[in-house]
Amino acid sequence: MSRILTITLNPAVDLATSIERVVAGPKLYCKAPRVDPGGGGVNAARAIRRLGGEVTALVAVGGAMGEQLLQLLVAEDVLAVAVHVPGETRQSFAVTDETTGEQYRFSVPGETMTAEDGARLLSAIAQAAPRGGYVVLSGGVTPGLADDFPQQVLTAVAPRTGKLVVDTSKAALAHLLASPRQPVHVLRLDQREAEQAAGHPLASVADSLAFAQELIARGVAQIVVGGRGAEGSVLATGEQRFFCRAPYVAVQSKIGAGDAFTGALTLALSRRAALDQALRWGVAAASATVGTEGTALFERGAVEALLPQCEVQAV
């Protein structure tokens, strides 16, 4: 099994709670919060560990909140490489309205980094990258870092591995799509991101697959994975196209579902699973996660129970 490194540039300590009714004005007395380590790469690493994989989580952390995040990772048996940066690691806060089931999510920005911070991060990433293994860059790029930071990560890890998995957003994603230098190994987008990039709705599975193969033809990635919400996910290469239908799960919270997908998919690929089977593992992990409350991730047994219900087909 190949080793895996996840990278989280803008991690968070995640708090999730609930209250009978969210209303404006009076002080609201919530239930005791659940506290978890958060951020894209952190959640991907948590998912990999829950599925029995070996992983190292490289995280940019600062201040007392950064120390708390590292302690939370220890509690989940996730090996961490801490890159200390100025300022305080951010917090995210989610409140579920128990009457309506609606979830309100609040996320504050991370501290702005400097070019020197970016250089230290790239040096740490280059040293931690596993030879011949997988590197997962998941989550947003911290304010202050260049929009082409994912491409800089690809260059930094190239002497050790070409297997970079990217699941990012906003300006960094837009730059990666518009100005590819060389293909990343895997790129994951959710449906909203894909439709924004395409400039039009992707109403069908065929539409999502066509756009995925357009990105491959443009040299953005070797493999493109696209989420289609509760419907499932697609995966495309230059020659292959798959759609995996998601099983029905009563939604409790969508927090971390995409990260769980990325972690499970990467672990399956590192175990040399066929692409369609890796897609099934990703869909099962995401589905199991939306069935958990707040910022909790899936339990391994729930993923294994859902896996047979994840129907994958070549398209």
N, C-alpha and C positions, 0 to 999 in steps of 0.2 A: 504494500500500500504506500502510495506517495505521501509525503508529508504536506501539510497545508499551513499557510500563514494567512491570517486575515489582518486587514489594515482598517483602522477607524480613526479618521482625522478629526472628527467632531463628535466624540462620544458624549453620553449623558448618563446621569443617574435618573432613572425613570421612576416616577411615583404614579400609582393608580389607585383610585378610590371610587366610592359611589355614594349616592344620596337619594332619598326618596323622590325628590323633585328639585330640579335646577331652576331657580327663579332669580330675577334681578332685584337687588335692593337689600334684603335682610342678610345677616350673617348666616351662612350655611354650615351646619355641623355634619361633616362627612364621617364615614366609617374609617377605621384604622387603615392607613394606606399600605399597599404592597410596594416594596422597593426592589428594583432590579437594575443590573447594569444594562445600559442601552447604547444605541448607535448601531448602524448597519453591520459593520464587521464584527462588533461584539456579539450581536444577536446571531450572526452566522456561525461564529465560533461556539456559542452556547448550543446551537442546534447540532453541530458536528459532534460535540462531546456527548449530547444526549443520545445520539445514534451510535455511540461507541467508537468514534473516530479520534485520532490524535491531531491536535491543532495548537498553534500558538497565535495569540491575539496581540498584535502590536497596536498600542493605543497612545494617542497624544493626550496627556493629562496634566492638570495643574491644580494647585491649592488643596484645601481640605476635601473638597468634593471629589477631586481626582483620586485622593487616597481612599475615599470611601468606595469609589468605583473599583479600584484594584482589589479591595477586600471582598467586594461582592463577587468578583471573578474567582478569587481563591475559593470562596464558598461553593462555587459551581464547578470546581476542579478544572478551570480553564487556565492554562499557563499563559502568563502575560509578559510582554516586553513593553515597559513603560518608557515613553519619550517625554520628558518633562518640558513643558512649555510655560511661558508666563501666563498669569491670569488664573481664573477659576474655571474648572470644568463645569459645563452647563447642567441644568436640570430640565426635564420634561415632565409634564403633569397632565394626567387624564382623569376625567370625572364622568362616570356613567349615571345617567338619569334612570333610576330603577322603574319609574312609571312608564316611560316611553321606550326605554332601551337604547336611547340615543347616547352617543359618547362624544364628549367635548375634549379636544386635545389641544394642549398649549405647549409650545416649544420656544424657548428663548435662544437667541443666537449665541454661538460660541465666541470666545475672545478672538480678536483680530490677530493674525500671525504676521510675522515679518518674513522677508526673503531668507534671513539667516535661520529662522525656525524651519522653513521649508527645506533648506539645505541639510539641516540636521536630521529631519525626518527621512529624506531620501537616502542619506548615509546609513541610518538605522535599518531602513527597509532593505537596502542592498545587502547588508550584513546578515539580516535575518531570513532572507529568501531561501527556501529549501531547494537544493540542487535537484532539478528534474521534477519538482513538486508543483503545487498550485499556490498561487497568490491571489487573494480575494480582496479587492478594493471596493468596499461597500459603504454607502452612506454619503452624506454631503461633503463637499470640499470646504474647509474652514475659511471664513472671510480673511482676506489678505493673501491667500495663496493664489497662484496663477490659475486661470481657467484651464490651461493645458496640463495641470498637475497629473491627471491620469496618464497622459503620454509620457511625462517625466518618470512616473513610476515604472512604466513599461520599459523605458531605457535603463533605469536603475537595476531592474531584476534580470535584464536580458543575459548577462554573463552566466547566470545560474539556471534560469528557466524562461521559457516563452509562454508559460501557461498562466496568463493574467486574466482573471474574471472580474469584470467591472459592472457594478450596479450603483450608479450615481445619479445626480439630478441637476436641474437648473443650468447655470452657465457652463459648468464643467461638462455636462452631458451634451449641451448644444455645441460646444467646441469640438468634442470628440466626434460628433456626427457630421459636423460641417467641414472639419479639417483633419481627416485621418492621416497619420504619417505612416503607420504600419498597423495591420490588424491586431486588435487584442484577441485573445483566444475565445472568450465568451463575453457577450454583452447581454445584460438583461434590462428590459424596460417594462413598465406596467402599461396598461392600455392608454391611460391619459397621456403619459409621456410619448408613447408611440404616435398617437393621433396628433399631438402638438407638433412633433417632428415631421410627420407626413404632411401636415397642413390640411387634413381632411379626415372625416370619420373612417374608422376601420370597422365596418358594420358586420363583417363576417370573418370566419376563420381563414378563408381564402385571402381576404384583404390583409389580415395580419401577417400571413405567411409571405405574401407577395412583397410587403414592405420589408419584412425581415431579409428576404433574399436581395432586395434592392440595396440594403445596407451592406450586405456581404459583397455584392458586386462593386460597390464603391470603396471597398477596402477598409471598412470600419471594424469588422470582426470576422473571425472564421465561423463562429457559431452565434446565432442570435436567438434569444428566448424572449417571448412576448407574453405577458399576462393578459387574460381576458376576463378578469374579475371572477365571479362565481362560476362562470362557464368553464374555465380551465386555463390551459396555457399551450402555446405553440413553441416549437423548436425547429430551426432551419439551419442547414448548411448550404453550400453551393449545389449539392446533389440530393439532399434528403430533406423531407418535410414531415413533421409529426404534429399531431394534436392530441392532447391528453385531457379528457373530460374530468372535471372535478366532481367528487361525490358530494351529495347534499350533507351539509353540516349546519346545525343551528348556530348562527353567528352570535358570539359573546363579545369579541373584541378583535379588530383587524390589526392591532399593533403587533409588529414583528413578523407578520405572515410572509411578507416578501423576503425578509431576511432569512427566515427559516427555509423558504424555498431555495434561496441561493446557497445556503449552507448544505442542505441535503443533496442538492444537485451536484455541488462540487465534491462532496464526499463520495457520492456514487461514481463520479468520473474518476476520482483518485483510486477507486477500487476496480477500475477498468470495466465498469458497466457499459453496456451499449447505450447509445444516445437516447433511444426511446425509453429504456429502463431508468436512466438517470432522470429523465423528465418525470416519470411516474413518481419517483422518490420525492422530487421537488414539490409536485402537486399534493402528494399525501401529507408532507410536512406542513405546507401552507394551510391545507384544509384542517389538519389537527390543531393548528395554532389558533385559527379563528374560533374554534370551539372552546378556547380557554378564556378566563377572565383577565381583564386589565392587561398588564405587561407580561403575564406568564407565557412561556412557550409550551409546546406540546410535551407530552410524555411519550416515550419510545413505543410503548404498547399501543397507544392511540394511532400512531403513524402506521405501525405494522397491521393494525386492524383495518385501516382505510386503504392500504395499498392495493388489495385485490379489487376494490371498487373504482380505482383510477384506470379508466379504459383509454388505452393509447392506440392510435391508428396512424398508419402512413397515409399521407394525403397527396 
